[in-house]
Every structure is written in C-alpha cells, then in structure tokens.
Amino acid sequence: MAPQPLTRNEEGVNNARPRTYGVLKMDSEAAKAKKKFLAKTLAHLNEALILVEGKRDAAALEEIGVTEVIEAAGRKPERVVFNALKRLKPRQKLVLLFDYDAEGERKTQEFTEMLCAEGVVPDVLQRKNFRRLLGARHVEESVAALNRLEQELSEKGE
C-alpha cells in the first residue's frame, strides 16, 4: 500500500495521514514481527524493576502480569530512588515507565539523572518500545491498548 500524499483542505491547511498503531492494515510478516516485538518487550518488563508515576499505572502493569513495580507519586524522588536501589536485584534492570506527556518526560529526565548519580543507568528504551507498540499516552491505558493490539493480531490470524 503506497503512502497517501498530503492534501490541502479548503483553508489551505495540510492534512497529514493519521498515525495508526494497529495491525489490521499490515501484511502477515509485519504482524508477526509486531507480535514478536510485543512478546520481547513484555518479557523485558517482567524481568525488570519498573518505576511508574502512580497507583493506576502500577495496577495496569500488574493486570498484564508485571509485578515488580514501584510508584513514585506522593513520595520525594530521593526516597523513591533509595527504595528502588534497595529492591533492585543483581543484574536486574531498572525501567522508567512514566507517562508519555510533558510531566512524564520531566520525571524520566529527573530520575535518570538521580539514578546515574548513584551508578545505575535506568532503561528508558522499554518506555519507548511500550509507547511505540501500544500507542497509549498514559501507562494506565496500557491494558486496554494491549487488549486491542492482541485482538487485532488474532483477527489478522497471527
């Protein structure tokens, strides 16, 4: 399927094609690759200690089977980092999985700097992968987005 060119509406404004994160328009190979990437990302999250913003984010991750979660909301960042370092097992990754809005970006930067100062480099790649796969704007939306993606994959016959 060839990309659609940008068009102009009556006001002369460019109309970009909407971004879709689904798989219904993908070919079989792309759907298989997305399913494999999803499984790999979820496996990484299941093995890691995850730092999230709040209770709803933690509950959403626990609903999809991710249990090693620390909530940052309502706590001083220094205390959150201390608790995370205390719970972190040898060779276990620490993943920052804050929302994909301005506040989440700010917290990702803040906690990355604090953890690096303690000699721990957090994994922020999984945050990008999770966003790319699910298209959710907030971590708490991940359950619904994951269910939607799995439904699309099953409809695709993968």
N, C-alpha and C positions, 0 to 999 in steps of 0.2 A: 504494500500500500504506500503510495507516494505521499510525501508530506504536503499538506494543504498550504497554499500561499497565503500571505497576509492579505486581507481585503480592507477596503475603506467603507465605512458606513456613510450615511447622508451628511454627517457633520465633518467628514474627512478624517475620522479617527481610525487608526489601525486596530483591527480586531485580531488578536493573537488566538491561535488554537488553544482550547483549554487543555491543561495537563491532566492526563489520566494515569492513575497508578494501578488500574485493573489489568486483567489478563485476557479479557474476552476478545480483544482485537489482536492478540498476539498469535503467532504461529505456534505450533506444537513444541518446537525446540526452545523458543523463548519462554514459554510457560514452564517447561521442565527446568530450565535454568533458574527461573524465579523461585520455583518450589525448592530447589536445591539450596539456593542462597538463603531462603527463609529458614530452612532447617538448620543450616550452618549458623546463622545469626542467633536463633533461639538456643542452640547448643552453647554458644559462647556466653549468652546471658545466664543460662542455667548454671554454668561453672563459675561465674564471677560474683563478686560482691557489688551490688548495684546501689548507687546513691541517687535518690529521687527527691522531688520537691515536697510532696505531701502525702497524706493518707490515701487519697483516692488513686494517686499514681501507684503507690505500694499495693493497694488492693487489686488494681487492674493487673499488675505484673504477677501477683500471687494467683490470680484467676487463670493465667495462662501457664502456671507452673514454675514461675521464677520466685524462689523463696528467700534468697539471701538479699534482703532489701533494707536499706536504712533511709529513713525520712529526714529531710533537712528542715522542714517547716517548724517554726516556733523555737528553734534552737540556735544558739550562737554558732557561726560557721567553725570557729576554733574547736568547739565541743564536738561538733559533727565529725570533723577531721580526726580528732582524738579517738572517738568511738570507732570510726571506720578503721583506723590503723590498728586498734586493739583487736577488732574482729577479723581483720584480713589474715588469711592463712598463707603459709609459704607458697609461693608460685601462683597464688590466686590473683586474678586481675581485678582491679577496681574500676568499674564502669560508671561514668557520669551520664545519667539519663534524665536530664532536665527537659522541660518543655521546649518547644521549638519557636518560642516567641522571644521578645527582647529581654524579658526577665530571665528566661531560661538560658539565653546566650550569656547574660551577665553573670549568672551563677556558675555556668560552666567555666567561664574565664576565671572567676574568683577562686573556685575550688581547685582548678588546675594549678593555679599559682601557689596556693597553700599546700597542696599535696606535693608538688615538685620541691618546694622548700623543705619538706620532710623526707625527700629522697624517693618518693613514689610518683611514678608517671602514670596518671589515670588514662584509661582507654576511652577516648571520645569518638573513635571510629564506629563503634557499635551504635552510638546515638545517631550518627549519620545514616548508617545502614538501616536502622529501625525506621527512621523517618522516610527514607527512600522506598522501602518496601511497603509500608503501610499508608503513607500519605497523611497520617494523623498530625494535627497541630499540637496536641497535648498528649502526654503519656497516658492519661486516664482514658483516652479514646482508643487505646491500642487494642482492647479486647474486641470491640465492635469492628474495628478495621481489620483485625486478624481474621475474625469470623467471615467477614465479607471477602477477603482475599482467598481464604480456604474454600469458600463456596464457589467463587469464580474459577478456581483451579479445578474443583471437582466437576463443574459444568463443562469445562474445557476437556474433561476426560483424562486429566493427568493424575 
